[in-house]
Amino acid sequence: MGHRANLILVENKTPKIYSDHWDGQKTPNLLAQGLVYCENHFKGLKEDGYLMDNVWAEGGILIDKDKQNVLFFNVEFLESVALQNAFINYLEQNIWINWTIKWAFRGNVDFAEYLNLMDDHILADGSKPNFHNLKDSSILKLREEDSTFAALSLITIVEKDLVKDFVLLGDSTEVNYCLARGIALKDYLSQAFETVAPEKIKESEIEDILLVDYHNKAIFVCWVYDTDDRHLSAIKDIWPGWDCKRQTKGVSFNFEYTQREKSYLKITAQEFKEYLNKWKLLAY
């Protein structure tokens, strides 16, 4: 089916919206080639002036030449906030000097709102929130031998002065499974999983992140892949009377919020370099 993307160029306050069938997977590679390359590439595509919905669009780039802003997301690579931030820092320091680059956590919804083109069609039925309440917690923890295509999620539970971290290994929807439990989550997790020592949490491998503060009735969630705000509304229905917000800082947020030393394993320059080389993200 391809990896569909909108590629958008804003110049003189006028957006030109292009479409491509394959670049949803290659947005990091395109940005690594710089502004001139991106402009020429965009202009060689079909300009249809139409934003895809947030199921059909699997990646995208918005380049605003007037404000020197870039928004982007992609379908496959940079699967953690730590990797996203490391890549953005690389681009800003080496290729897009004096530009501001951000990850579009809501995908084409972020593009639509940036361009003042938000419309009901952007919110596809296929991206509606789906929070399954699991009876069997075993699905949250795959066996190591089944983990080739698995994803890691960090769950932090705060209750009075007690803070517990859990790392779940599963099919990438563990955060939503946890949220579906409602206020019983703290008991559900404490019975099913051992607390993970912070120094064993590797931020480059953590995808979705959840913090649940029982004292202040507050929920903070970070979905690494594009997720629209209907998910936040759905959580409030499951957790009535609670405040629910999106956070985009990644693993660091949970440690800052709980005022703990950031003792987790931070992504290193060498690790990031190896990741770039492994997936050839600097070539197009």
Secondary structure, 3 states (H helix, E strand, C coil): CCCCEEEEEEECCEEEEEEECCCCCCHHHHHCCCHHHHHHHHHCCEECCCCCCCCCCCEEEEEECCCCEEEEECCCCCCCHHHHHHHHHHHHHHCCCCCEEEECCCCHHHHHHHCCCCCHHHCCHHHCCCCCCCCCHHHHECCHHHCCCCEEEEEEEEECCEEEEEEEEECCCHHHHHHHCHHHHHHHHHHHCCCCCHHHCEHHHEEEEEEEECCCCEEEEECCCCCCCHHHHHHHHHCCCCEEEECCCCHHHHHHHCCCCCCCECCCHHHHHHHHHHHCCCCC
